Amino acid sequence: MRTPPISDVPVIPNSPEGKNEAAFQKAYNFTMQHEGGYVNHAKDPGGETKYGITKASYPNEDIANLTKERAAELYRRDYWNRIKAADMPEPIAMLAFDMAVNHGVGGAAKMIQQVVGAKADGLVGSKTLAKIKQVYNQNPVALIDGIVEKRRQFFRSLSTYDTFGRGWDARAIATSSEAKSVFDGEI
């Protein structure tokens, strides 16, 4: 009898793996609301893009024929796992993931590190995770607001802000609202 691939093994909902999968799916579904279908905008430095996956970042992917399933695989492997979202409080994981997709993992990590007072080296390790949890436990709303404001400052610094800024700002605000709704009533 063949052993099923790990992706075919059911995840127990209340297990750590099940909670991580549920958090990833929630963050992924939210981010996909802001990532469109196929585009190749002349002013987008990422070039050809589909579901937020760019040719600049994935030169060997067939962007035009990219499926949502393949996009989810790339998102989990290259953004969710690399930013260590599973080790963050869920509202911050959602923000961190969406920022990693939008700004790259290093850029997202640096912004979050600056807000929590960790060394802004773009690498999420045990010290960054501890600072995130510490600040989150003190005031989760202030942390979300601080991260979103740092993100919006970054957007405003980009030369393409005049072209894409309104959409980016709307996304940052929507991400803030979504992150806060994750623990609505617990604040």
C-alpha positions as CSV (number, residue, x, y, z in Angstrom):
1,M,0.0,0.0,0.0
2,R,1.4,3.4,-1.0
3,T,1.8,6.1,1.6
4,P,-0.2,9.2,0.6
5,P,1.8,12.4,0.1
6,I,1.7,14.7,3.1
7,S,-0.7,17.1,1.2
8,D,-3.2,14.3,0.9
9,V,-3.2,13.5,4.7
10,P,-6.2,15.2,6.4
11,V,-5.3,17.9,8.9
12,I,-6.9,17.7,12.4
13,P,-8.7,21.1,12.8
14,N,-7.7,21.9,16.4
15,S,-4.1,20.6,16.0
16,P,-1.3,23.1,15.6
17,E,-1.1,22.0,11.9
18,G,-4.8,22.5,11.5
19,K,-4.7,26.0,13.1
20,N,-1.8,26.9,10.9
21,E,-3.6,25.7,7.8
22,A,-6.8,27.6,8.7
23,A,-4.8,30.8,9.4
24,F,-2.9,30.4,6.0
25,Q,-6.2,29.8,4.2
26,K,-7.8,32.9,5.8
27,A,-4.8,35.1,4.9
28,Y,-4.5,33.6,1.4
29,N,-8.1,34.1,0.7
30,F,-7.9,37.7,1.9
31,T,-4.8,38.5,-0.2
32,M,-6.3,36.9,-3.3
33,Q,-9.1,39.5,-3.0
34,H,-6.5,42.1,-3.8
35,E,-4.5,40.2,-6.4
36,G,-6.1,40.1,-9.7
37,G,-5.9,38.0,-12.8
38,Y,-3.3,38.3,-15.5
39,V,-1.9,41.8,-16.2
40,N,1.2,43.2,-17.8
41,H,1.2,46.9,-16.9
42,A,4.0,48.9,-18.4
43,K,4.6,50.8,-15.1
44,D,4.7,47.7,-12.9
45,P,8.4,46.8,-12.2
46,G,7.3,43.2,-11.6
47,G,6.2,42.9,-15.2
48,E,3.8,40.1,-16.1
49,T,1.7,39.4,-13.1
50,K,-1.1,36.9,-12.2
51,Y,-2.6,36.4,-8.7
52,G,0.3,38.6,-7.4
53,I,2.9,36.3,-8.7
54,T,5.3,38.3,-10.9
55,K,7.6,37.3,-13.7
56,A,10.4,39.3,-12.1
57,S,10.2,37.1,-9.0
58,Y,9.4,33.9,-10.8
59,P,11.2,34.0,-14.2
60,N,10.7,30.3,-14.8
61,E,6.9,30.3,-14.1
62,D,4.4,30.5,-17.0
63,I,2.6,33.5,-15.5
64,A,-0.1,33.7,-18.2
65,N,-1.2,30.1,-17.4
66,L,-0.6,30.1,-13.6
67,T,-3.3,28.4,-11.7
68,K,-4.7,29.5,-8.3
69,E,-3.4,26.1,-6.9
70,R,0.1,26.8,-8.1
71,A,-0.1,30.4,-6.7
72,A,-1.2,29.0,-3.3
73,E,1.8,26.6,-3.3
74,L,4.2,29.5,-4.1
75,Y,2.5,31.7,-1.5
76,R,2.8,29.1,1.2
77,R,6.4,28.1,0.5
78,D,7.9,31.5,-0.4
79,Y,5.9,33.9,1.7
80,W,3.9,32.3,4.6
81,N,6.7,29.9,5.6
82,R,9.6,32.3,5.0
83,I,8.0,35.2,7.1
84,K,7.3,32.5,9.8
85,A,3.6,33.6,9.9
86,A,2.6,30.3,11.6
87,D,4.7,31.5,14.7
88,M,2.9,34.8,14.9
89,P,-0.4,35.8,16.5
90,E,-3.0,35.3,13.7
91,P,-3.8,38.9,13.1
92,I,-0.1,39.8,12.7
93,A,0.4,36.7,10.6
94,M,-2.3,37.9,8.2
95,L,-0.6,41.4,8.0
96,A,2.9,39.9,7.6
97,F,1.8,37.5,4.9
98,D,0.0,40.2,2.8
99,M,3.0,42.5,3.2
100,A,5.4,39.8,2.2
101,V,3.4,39.2,-1.0
102,N,3.3,42.9,-1.7
103,H,6.8,44.0,-0.6
104,G,8.8,40.8,-0.5
105,V,9.6,38.9,2.7
106,G,12.7,41.0,3.6
107,G,10.9,44.3,3.1
108,A,7.8,43.1,5.1
109,A,10.1,41.8,7.9
110,K,12.0,45.0,8.2
111,M,8.9,47.1,8.5
112,I,7.5,44.9,11.2
113,Q,10.8,44.8,13.0
114,Q,11.0,48.6,13.0
115,V,7.5,48.8,14.5
116,V,8.2,46.3,17.3
117,G,11.8,47.5,18.1
118,A,13.7,44.5,16.8
119,K,16.8,44.6,14.8
120,A,15.6,45.5,11.3
121,D,17.6,43.0,9.3
122,G,14.8,41.5,7.2
123,L,15.1,38.1,8.8
124,V,12.4,36.8,11.1
125,G,14.0,34.7,13.8
126,S,13.3,33.9,17.5
127,K,14.2,37.5,18.7
128,T,11.8,39.1,16.2
129,L,9.0,36.6,17.0
130,A,9.5,37.3,20.7
131,K,9.3,41.1,20.2
132,I,6.2,40.7,18.0
133,K,4.5,38.6,20.7
134,Q,5.5,41.0,23.5
135,V,4.2,44.1,21.7
136,Y,1.1,42.2,20.5
137,N,0.3,41.1,24.1
138,Q,0.7,44.7,25.3
139,N,-1.6,46.3,22.7
140,P,-2.7,44.3,19.6
141,V,-4.6,47.2,18.0
142,A,-1.6,49.6,18.4
143,L,0.7,47.0,16.8
144,I,-1.7,46.5,13.9
145,D,-2.1,50.3,13.5
146,G,1.7,50.8,13.7
147,I,2.4,48.1,11.1
148,V,-0.2,49.5,8.7
149,E,1.1,53.1,9.1
150,K,4.6,51.9,8.4
151,R,3.4,50.1,5.3
152,R,1.5,53.2,4.1
153,Q,4.7,55.3,4.6
154,F,6.6,52.9,2.5
155,F,3.9,53.1,-0.3
156,R,4.1,56.9,-0.3
157,S,7.9,56.7,-0.8
158,L,7.6,54.7,-4.1
159,S,8.0,56.4,-7.5
160,T,4.9,54.4,-8.7
161,Y,2.7,55.8,-5.9
162,D,0.9,58.2,-8.2
163,T,-0.1,55.2,-10.4
164,F,-0.8,52.5,-7.8
165,G,-1.1,54.4,-4.5
166,R,-4.8,54.6,-4.1
167,G,-5.1,50.8,-4.5
168,W,-2.2,50.2,-2.2
169,D,-3.7,52.4,0.5
170,A,-7.1,50.8,0.2
171,R,-5.4,47.4,0.5
172,A,-3.5,48.4,3.7
173,I,-6.6,49.8,5.3
174,A,-8.6,46.6,4.4
175,T,-5.8,44.4,5.8
176,S,-5.9,46.4,9.0
177,S,-9.7,45.9,9.3
178,E,-9.4,42.2,8.5
179,A,-6.6,41.6,11.0
180,K,-8.7,43.4,13.7
181,S,-11.7,41.3,12.9
182,V,-9.7,38.1,13.6
183,F,-9.9,38.9,17.3
184,D,-13.0,41.1,17.3
185,G,-14.5,41.1,20.8
186,E,-11.2,40.0,22.5
187,I,-9.8,43.6,22.6
